[in-house]
Structures are given as structure tokens and as C-alpha cells.
């Protein structure tokens, strides 16, 4: 999957809804509703689900129950057996009394001694009925390996901004090696994590991202633009052409190597 496709799709959606931007309060309300929907499904709360689904609800996913009653019956049948899921990377758009929510959803799986992570992408269409938002239609699909790695690459940016050493501890392979874009220095995992937080990153964006997957190995390349202040308090604003190698081990993708070259203009 090419991240440029994701970004282009979002740009087209936004351009087509020039007058349809949600207010911050609407986005917060809709995200809270989406999360409460997942929690109600996990707990098998039929009363809450009845209030969340529109009476005209239709599930567009192939093989899924199509109407409201069937959907509630399906999600409550397995209630109590499913662990909580993680939902992130929300995009929410409004147009009058309709809204579209898209987000990533993920969790863990286990089959005997084997375990790993799973990820999917959800798309929900909501309508406002009698002053309340209700789910009118739903669709979703599992992310393929390229999609999973693309989102992990986006997570990396957020981890840089947050100075989140725990993210790097989880997602750098034990035998990780990186080449620094500032000085060409080789770093192993512990050295790379020790450097996290020394630079205060205020902005981190990736563009021109391409992901190729071959079996249990993935290659990610792109341009990383980040800005903030360095360890001496000096402002910086840099662009780096990077290429990373990811490997899948134990059902999880991890960064095996990383190299960046500063772009000078």
C-alpha cells in the first residue's frame, strides 16, 4: 500500500466537503460515540446498541448481517469473550445531519502457543435522528501487511513527537541497527532509545511513502519532515529521505534497520 494513496483519498474527501468540516465539539462527540459503540458490543449491551444503531441500519461488509436486529444479535452473541480493542487514527467528516467516521482498529490474537496483532480499517456512516447521532451504515476490512506497516510508520512519527521510549522499545527489533542522518553514526537498539527525547519534536510528517512487502520482510521509503528544538535548545527544521526495513517475528512487525540522508535545498 502506498501512503500517498491514503493521503490523496483524504485530501479529495476534504476538498469535496469544503462546507462540511466538523466542529471540534462534533468530532469529540462522534469519536466518543464510536468508542462507546465498541464497548457496548464487547459487553453485549443490547440496550446501548439499540440506541446507537439507526432503525434503518445496513452493514455493507460482505457476509455480515445486514439489518439492525441481525447486527445486534451477532455482536452480542460473542459478548464477554473478546478483549478490548484499540481504535486510533480517526478521520471524521460532517455534512449537515450526516457524518463519516474512519479509523484503524486493532487487537491481539492467540492460537495455542502462537500469538500476534491484527488490524483492520473501519468506515461508518452516521445520521442525526431526533437530535442524536446514530449509525446508519458500516463497512470494514482487514489491513494487509502493507497497510499494517504503513500505519506503524505513522505511529513512528507520533512517537517522535511524544518522545515515547516505550514505543521504540516495543517496535525496534532486538538486533536493530540504524544509521543516523545527522552524523552517519551506527546505533543499536539501546543507543537509539537513549537518544529519544533529546530533540524536542514539534512537527513530524512523512510524504512520498512507499511500502513493499516480501514475505516476512517489508521495505518502507519516504521523506520525513520534522521540526523542533535540539539538545542545545536551537531550532531545527529538516527533511530526510529514509529507508527502513521491517521484519515480522512472532506475529508482529518490528523495525530491523533504518537509514536516513538529509535533503539539502
N, C-alpha and C positions, 0 to 999 in steps of 0.2 A: 504494500500500500504506500502511496506517495502522499506525504503530509500536505503537499501543495493542493491535492485534490480536496482534502478536508477543508483547508483554509479557503480555497476558491468557492466551495459549496456554501460555507458560512457567509462569505462576502456577498454572494449572489442572493442568499436569503435575506441578508440585512438590507441590501440595495432594493430588493423587491418590497420591503416593508418600511420604506422611508418614514411613513407616518405611524409605524406600528411598534415603536420602541416601548417596552415595559418600563414603568417607573421602578425605582429601587424597591419600593414597598410591594409592588406587584410581583417582582421577581422573588422576593423573600417569601411572600405568601404562597406562590406556586411551588417553590422548592420545598417549603415545609409540607405542603400537601402531598407532594410526590414522596417524600420520605415517610410521612405518616401512612401512605398507601402501602409501602413496602413493609412497614412494621405491622400493620393490620393484617396483611397477608401472611406474614410469618407467624403471627399469634392466632390466626384463624378467627379474627374478629368480624363476624358476619354483619353486625350492625354498623360498624365503621365502614366496611366495604360497600354496603348498600347505599350509604350516604356519599361515598366517593365516586362510584360509577354512575354515569347517566343511565336512565332507563333505556336510552337508545344506543347504549354502548355496543361497539363492534370490534372484535380483535382481528387484525389483518394478518397476523402471523400464520403461515401455513400449518395446518394441523391443529391449531389452537381452537378452544371452544369459542364460538363466535358471539353469543349474546351474553347479557349481564348475568342471568341466573347460572348459566353454564360456567362462566368465568369464575364466579364466586365459589361455586361447588368445587371447581378444580383446585383453586389456590387454598381453600380451607381443608381439602382432603389430606394434604400433607403437612398441615399446621403442627408446629411443635417439634418437627424433625429437622428443620432447616436452620442452620446457623445464620446470624445476621450477615448481611451483605454490605459491601462498601459502594457508595454511589458518589461520583465526582465528575469533574469536567462538565458542569452544567452549561447549556446554552438555552435561553428562554426568550421567546419572541411573542409579542401580543399584537392582536388586531381587533379592536373593538371588544366583543364578547367571546373571542376565541383566542387560544394560546397554543403554542407548540413548545414542548419540553424535550430536549435530547440530553442524554448523559451517558457516561460509562457506568457499568455495574460490574462488580466482581466479587469473588469469594474464593474459598478453598475447597478442594475435593480430596477424598481419600478412598482408596480401593485396596483393602488389605494392608500391605506394607507400603504401598505406593501412595503418594500424595502430590498435590501441586496446586496451582492457582488457575482459575478460569475467569474469563472476561467476556462481556457482551456489550452491545450498544442498544439503548432503548430510545424509542421515539413515541411520544404521547401527544394526542390532540385533545385539548380540553375546551369546554364551552361553559359560559356563565349562565346558569339557570336559576331564576328566582334569587339573583344576587350572590349565588355560590358557585365556585368553580367545581366542575365535575368532569371525570374522564369520559370522553366521547369515543375515542378510538385509540388503539395501541398497536405497536409493531416493534419488533426487535430481532436481533440476530447475533450469534456468537461472533466474536472478533477472531479473524485468522491470525496466524503468527505475526505477519507483518503489521497488522493493526495493533496487536498487543505490544510489540516493540515500539511502534510509533508513539503510543501513549506513555510508555516508560520513558521515552526520550523527552516528552513534555514534562513528565514528573521531575526529571533531572533539573530542568530549568527552575521549577518551583523549589526544589531542594537547595539550589544555589542561593536563591533569594532568601530563604528561611535559615540558611546556614545549618541545615538539618543533617548532622553527622550520622544519625540513626539510619537515614535513607541510604547513605553511601555504605554503611556497614552491611545493610541487607542486600544491596544491589551490586556492589563490586564483588567479583569472584575472589576467592581466597588467593589465587595466583595472578590477580590483576597486575597489569603494568601499563603505565601511561607515560606519554612524552609531553612535557609542559610546553605550552605555546609561547610563554614569555622568555624561557631560557634554554629550552631543549633538554631539560633535566629529566632523567628517568625516575619514576616514582613507583613504589609498590603500594599495596592497599593501605597499609598503616600510615605511610608517608602522605598519601593523597588525603586521607581522612584528617590527618593532623593539620593540613592547610585549610580545611573548611572553616569558614568564619573569619579568617584573617582579612579577606577582602569583603567589604560590606556591599553586597549586590542589590541595587535598587530596581534594575531592569534586566530581564533575561528573555530573549526571543530567539527562536530558531526559524529559519526560512530555507527554501531550496532543499528541503529534506527529502531524501530518497532512502527507501528501505528495501533490501533484497534478503531473502531467506533461502538457505540451502540446508535442508535437514534440521539439525540442531544448532546451526550457526546463522547469525544474521549480521549484515553489514549496514551501518547507518552513516550517511554523509549529509552534510548541510553547512549552513553558515550560522554561527552563533554570535548574536549581538548582545553584549552586556555592558552595563554601566553602573558606576557607584563610586566608592572610595577605597583606596588601597590600604595596606597595613600602616602607612605613614600619614593617612588622612588626606591624601591627594586624590582629586577627582580623576576618574578614568572613563573612557568610552571606547570600546574596542570591538572589532569584528574578527572572527576566527573561522577559517574553513577547517572543519573537523571530519574525522572518520573514526568510527568506533566499531568494535567487534563485540557482539553479544553471543553467549553460548547458553544453551538450555541444559540445566543439570538438576536432577531431582524434581522435574516438573516445573522449574522456574527459570526465567531468563535472567542472566546476570552479565554485567559488563566484564569482558575479558581483557580488552585493551582499548586505549584511546590515544589519539594523536591530533594535535591542532597546530595550524600555522596562521599567524596573524596576517590579516589583509591590510596592506598599506595603500592608501589612496593619495 
